[in-house]
Amino acid sequence: MITKQLEADILRYHHVEQWGVHTIARQLHIHHDTVNRVLAQAGMPRIQRATRSSIIEPYLPFITETLDKHPTLTAARLFHMATARGYPGGQTLLRAWVAELRPRAAPEAYLRLRTLPGEQGQVDWGAFGYLTIGKAKRPLVGFVMVLSWSRAIFLRFYLNQRMESFLHGHVSAFAAWGGLPRTLLYDNLKSAVLERQGDAIRFHPTLLELSAHYHFEPRPVAVARGNEKGRVERAIRYIRDSFFAGRQWTDLDDLNAQAAQWCAEQAMRRPCPEDKGMSVKQAFAQEQPQLMKLPENPFPAEDIVAVNVPKTPYVRYDLNDYSVPHALVRKTVSVHASQSQVRIMDRNAVIAVHARSYGKGEQIENPDHVAELVAHKRQARHHRGQDRLAHAVPLSSTFLEAAVQRHYSLSVIVRDLLSLLGDYGASELAQAMQNALERDVPHPNAVRQMLEQRRELRQQPPPVAIPLSNPKAQIVVRPANLSDYDQLSNVSHDSSGHEVSSSALEVQHDAR
């Protein structure tokens, strides 16, 4: 809209000053079409300017025909096709014409969807950034469920979109409302729809178990039809602006506590879109009696997966390792994970229960599992020692049985016998053990004494290796011959009455 004063100035400059349209537009800082319109309203014919032909005009029929056959063909591809046919211009001009000539689908009109109280709810996830826990960077997602008639909102935040979070969101929403609608609409979530071919839909079996437990109908919206669940889409946008923006919280539990309070207070005080004359809280009070009643027991909100236990007694679930009894190594177990707990089951027996961790690369252990594994390893080490003895000296089994009857420590006896086996060899050890059994002394000390006696009779050095600073240098310590010292026991007296050895007397006699 222009003022009457501006219209008068345009007419005066045109009739009195004989200014042209573009001169008037430039001097009055308005568009030349505005000047032409004022002159036309005053009965003046519109001055037509001579138009120049464009270099693209010869190619416009080709572009129009090609776009009719291939409406989604890109302007870049059309530019190359026109250039191959002699088009001398640039790509910018051709893009402008393609944007104008491309056929467009007729705009679609939508009906405003209305539902009855207690008839329908809508479910979706909303992304709210990331949360760092230990070494893990977890996505922060909000589970949102909206009652289509009253627009009551349920909101709860999770660190993933796994099945246990999906189920827990439903169970928590039903409990918060004290009932549930007859139909729930879903987007094409992996937790809801496994496969879709046209109208043929294969629901997730866990979702079907949930719907059978609560007796509601799961219904996915059509592909690329976000308008069919516009209530939950608008609710997520409202949550971003009214609740999450600028909010301070310490951890996930604190955030969920604030979300529950916001849903019960601020979100309930907003006007109800179905009837502006009442609030959402008043509308929910009318809708709540129309909701379906809850069953006596809630649905178990757990994620159940089969996991193979590797050679180490741990199962991997959601980036972390949880310990199990060592007897389950190389077996398949089932992991039942809730929001706070991880239960590991072998068939119908619970074999391990751990607090759930949302970090990354953590080992959550039960001290009893570790202690059992250590004890098993020690016992296995003893068995390996016994097997080695039995293989080298078959008589060792009889020797060990006799030692156990005397209540000797089996682990100590096996350790000492293995040491003697390495020092003296299998044949010598077998002979010494045979002699010990004949004397009814089944103990390593008796075996060691007999081995030493046999070594001394053969005048062999003891099996003792002395490590030196230079590992290449090896020496063997041989015992000195102590037989000469036996002569010291033959003691005599000299002429003075002093005690001397016989060898000393011989030395004195030779000196004389």
Secondary structure, DSSP 8 states (H G I E B T S, - for coil): ---HHHHHHHHHHHHTS---HHHHHHHHTS-HHHHHHHHHHTT-----------TTGGGHHHHHHHHHH-TT--HHHHHHHHHHTT--S-HHHHHHHHHHHS--------------TTTEEEEEEEEEEEEEETTEEEEEEEEEEEETTT--EEEEEES---HHHHHHHHHHHHHHHTSB-SEEEE-S-TTTEEEEETTEEEE-HHHHHHHHHHT-EEEE--TT-GGGGHHHHHHHHHHIIIIITT---SSHHHHHHHHHHHHHTHHHHSEETTEEEEEHHHHHHHHGGGSB---SS-----EEEEEE--SSSEEEETTEEEE--GGGTT-EEEEEE-SSEEEEEETTEEEEEEE---SSS-EE--HHHHHHHHHHHHHHHHHHHHHHHHHH-TTHHHHHHHHHHTT--HHHHHHHHHHHHHHH-HHHHHHHHHHHHHTT--SHHHHHHHHHHHHHHTT---S-----SSTT----------GGGGGGG-EEE-TTS-EEEHHHHHHHHHH-
